[in-house]
């Protein structure tokens, strides 16, 4: 399960300490925000590898640009904005590469994900995170466990497959369907039908 949620004021205090050179405070920021950010990124990324790349890139950029953050209780939104820009850039690059490689299906998936993130840019990130929490609560227990194992515990697909006594293919397809369900739920403002993997 995710760690206890820090308040916006708690996160701002950590950010201010990190701006002052306290590296442990930045580690605490990562720990306090990683779960929500990872699930948010997974709604737009086209693969688990992209989720990992974007998460790593987000925190690298956040560390480099932390001095520009103004403590107004919006640290999660600020991180979400960085992540969305990285997802957009990654999707643009993949669309171009897949067009050159003739990978039509991958190109269509990347285009659809890019359109989703562009369309959702108007959503206020804090409200989106609250909606995402509601959507996660709506998932069937097995679907929620898959999400927790992959995005909270950060386990690879093959390890989850072994743990659940399923095939890696089943886990990957189930995670894809669950991400699709979560995106649909987000687009409906938190209303969804329970998803069975």
C-alpha positions, 0 to 999 in steps of 0.5 A: 500500500502507498505510504501515508499521504503528506499534506501540501504544507508538509511537502512544501516544508520538505521542498524548502529544506531540499532547496536549502541543500538537504538531500534527505528532504528531497528523498522524502519528497520522492517517497511521499509523491512517487505512488501518486505520480507513478499511477498518474504517469501510467495512465498516459504511458504506452509501456511499463518501460516508459513509466519508469523512464518518465518517473526517473526523468521527472525526479532528475528534472525536479532536483535540477529545477527545485530552486524554481519551485515556489512553495504554494502547496502545489508540489504534486501539481508541479511534479505532475506537470514535469511528468506530463511534459516528459510523457508528451516528449517521449510519445512524440519521439516514439510516434516519429520513430514508429512511423519510420519503422513502419510499426503501424499498431505502435504508432496508433497507440502512441498517437492515441496516448498523445491525444489523451494527454493533450486533451487532459491538459486542462484538468487541474492535477490535484483534482485529477489525483483525487479522482484517480484515488476514487478510480483506484478504489473502484477497481476489483481487488485483484486489479488493485493488487496488480496495480499495487504490485507493479506501481507501488512495490515496483515489481517487474511483470515476470515477478508478479506473474510468478507471485500470482501463478499467472503468465507474464502475458496475462499480467501485461495484458491485465495491466494494459486493460486496467490502465485503460479502465483508469483512464476512462474513469478519469475522463468520467470524473471518477465513475467507472465499472469495476474491472476484472483482470 
